[in-house]
Amino acid sequence: MTLGLNLLIPAVQIAGGIQARSMALISDAAHNFSDFTAVLIAYLANRIGRKGASAENTFGYRRAEILAAIVNVALLVGAAAYIVYEAMDRLRHTEAVSGGLVVLIGSVGILGNGLSALLLHRDAGHNLNVRGAFLHMLGDLLTSVVVVLNGLVLMFKPWYWLDPILSVLIALFILKNCWAILKEATRILMNATPSGLDIARIKTFLEQIPGISGVHYLHAWNLCSSSVAFSCHVVVPDQQLSDIDALAERIRHQLRHRFGIDHPVLQFETKPCGEGSLLCRVSCSTGGAVGTEPGTLAEKRRRASLLRKPLHFWVRVTLGVIFLAASVDKILHPAAFAQAVFNYQILPDSLINITALVLPWLEVVLGVLLIAGWWLPGALTLTNAFLIAFCGAAVYNVARGLDIHCGCFTTSTEGSPATTWYLLRDGIFLLMGAYVFYREIMGGSGGDPGRSSHALKPHSA
């Protein structure tokens, strides 16, 4: 029913927005249509997440909901970019808007979005994917209210500039919701400690249980938005393995009811390991604050670690800087970049403006990911896809006899285009991307001295 409502509402709003010449109403329709795709993705991810564990996916498919939430965010960011672009154009070229029709169509959005939000509210509290869809519906409800208020004002005052301004406010509200969902999804994908869970407090609590001599090597992470996994080493006196069963059951019971941990993995031992990863050494250390070391020693270790970085690390960072540098002028001059995209004569006219708005920000994201070393499989795959597309476009233009400015680092068209230099430069960038992809992803790195093995594969507990 929610899917049906979110397909019907934007269809009505687009027709009414075109008739009323209201950018705010069309923007609300774009937002609503993105919610149709969001709910559809949420439904499919929920079905996928019900699949059980397998030899290839030992935790099952519950994180499909997190991937779906990120796809939803991407759709909303695209919708927000379109809204802002069209609103800016309307501010430059103000048009009369039919306030009465805006009120009528906006009221349809209020009813439909309100019902959709009500249907999703029950499951939004414990499922990030459904919560993302619920926030979509709630955001649509509020934006529809704003659109109706806008129509009421326009019925009595010819403040036609109000319509595009409200469209920008709708876009900002969309982006605010996107950030909240993306932040939580990122924490889960990075296996960060779940919000509200204090590892030090868990350690202290477990060490107070009779029969436990010590606890170290603690890890906690979300399997999905509604499930928390936990692992640790538990030091106990030397005894029969069967005697530990009752203690293990008591620990699991306490972890579930006191901390909400539903997937604990416990490793029992008769003395602290003391020689594990850095986390284990910090956890087992005595004296001083956890995770601290003298400033001079820490600085020397950081410098030594940086100097030991392999070549592909520096090539990856260089590519990240290149992508960031390439984005600056495009973001500052979107109209000029749109003209550069048009000059390639590859994309249809309907995609030129949205490409000019979105592409620079994708370059920013990829640049940050490459420099920071986050999500490298996806980041490097997209980076090489972009570089292949850029090289392909340059070669295609040469083959067609077009001699144009590439618009890669600047939107300026002064001077004659250096087509040969563009091909050489893009070819070098592509070789750099392929080299880093091979070393980082295809198993050709041979080990990175600056990276712990625990960052490459799950630890055994």
MOZI-V792495 format. One record per residue. OMEGA is omega in whole degrees, 0 to 359 (999 if undefined). NEAR is the number of other ideal C-beta (glycine too) atoms within 10 Angstrom. Layout:
omega: (OMEGA	OMEGA)
near: (NEAR	NEAR)
This chain:
omega: (179	178	180	180	184	169	181	185	181	178	178	183	179	178	179	180	178	180	182	183	182	177	179	180	177	178	178	178	178	177	181	180	176	177	175	178	180	180	178	179	179	180	181	180	179	179	179	182	179	180	182	180	178	179	180	180	189	176	182	186	185	179	173	179	179	177	179	179	179	176	178	179	180	178	181	178	177	178	180	179	178	180	181	181	181	179	179	179	179	177	178	181	184	179	178	182	178	184	182	180	177	179	182	183	178	178	175	178	179	181	183	181	177	179	179	179	179	181	183	188	186	184	185	185	185	180	184	181	179	178	177	178	179	178	173	183	180	177	178	179	181	179	177	176	179	179	178	178	176	179	179	178	184	176	184	181	179	181	186	176	181	183	179	178	177	177	178	178	176	180	179	178	177	182	177	178	179	182	180	180	182	180	181	178	179	178	181	181	178	181	177	176	182	179	178	180	183	182	181	179	178	179	180	181	183	181	178	179	179	180	179	180	180	179	178	179	182	174	175	181	178	169	172	185	184	182	182	176	184	175	177	172	181	180	181	175	180	185	176	180	180	180	183	185	181	178	180	179	178	178	181	180	181	180	181	189	180	187	178	180	185	181	180	174	186	175	182	179	185	175	181	181	173	184	180	180	179	180	180	180	179	182	184	186	178	178	179	179	179	175	180	173	184	185	183	180	180	181	179	180	179	180	179	179	180	181	181	181	181	184	184	174	182	176	179	178	178	177	178	178	179	180	178	180	181	185	192	184	179	179	182	183	184	181	179	178	176	177	178	177	179	183	178	179	179	182	172	184	183	182	186	184	181	176	180	179	188	187	180	180	173	176	177	181	180	178	179	181	180	181	183	181	181	173	188	179	179	183	181	176	178	179	181	176	177	183	176	179	180	179	180	179	180	180	180	179	178	180	180	180	178	180	186	173	187	181	185	182	179	178	180	179	180	181	181	180	178	188	180	179	178	181	181	182	180	177	178	179	181	176	177	180	180	179	181	179	180	184	185	191	187	176	181	185	180	178	179	183	183	185	178	179	180	176	184	181	181	178	173	183	999)
near: (8	21	15	12	20	25	16	14	27	23	13	17	29	18	13	21	25	12	13	26	17	33	26	32	34	24	31	32	26	25	29	30	19	24	30	22	18	25	26	16	22	29	16	13	26	18	11	16	18	11	12	7	11	10	5	5	13	8	14	17	18	23	23	21	25	25	16	26	28	18	17	28	21	15	20	27	20	15	24	25	20	20	26	21	19	19	21	14	12	24	16	7	7	13	11	12	25	18	23	12	19	30	20	15	27	27	15	16	26	18	13	24	27	17	14	28	21	13	16	21	14	10	16	18	10	12	22	22	32	25	22	33	31	24	24	30	27	18	22	28	19	15	27	27	16	17	30	23	16	26	25	15	17	24	14	8	10	12	14	18	11	16	30	26	16	23	29	20	16	28	25	12	16	27	17	12	18	22	12	13	21	19	10	20	23	14	16	19	16	11	14	14	16	20	9	7	17	12	16	10	11	20	16	11	16	18	14	8	13	6	14	17	13	16	22	22	22	18	17	22	20	25	17	21	22	16	18	21	19	25	19	22	20	22	18	17	9	7	12	7	7	7	11	16	10	10	18	14	10	14	23	16	11	16	22	15	9	11	19	14	21	14	17	20	12	18	13	15	15	10	10	17	16	11	8	17	15	10	18	19	14	17	24	17	15	4	4	10	8	11	10	10	13	9	8	8	9	11	11	11	11	11	10	11	12	10	9	11	15	17	10	19	20	11	18	26	17	15	24	21	12	21	25	17	13	22	21	14	17	25	14	11	18	18	11	16	24	20	16	21	21	17	17	17	11	16	15	6	7	7	12	19	21	16	16	25	20	17	17	20	14	16	23	17	15	23	22	14	20	27	16	12	17	13	17	17	10	12	26	24	14	16	28	19	11	19	22	14	11	18	17	13	17	22	14	13	21	14	8	11	6	14	11	16	19	21	23	19	14	17	20	12	14	6	7	8	15	13	16	9	10	21	16	12	18	20	14	11	22	18	12	19	23	16	16	26	20	14	20	21	16	10	8	11	16	8	9	18	11	15	15	11	10	14	9	10	7	12	15	7	14)
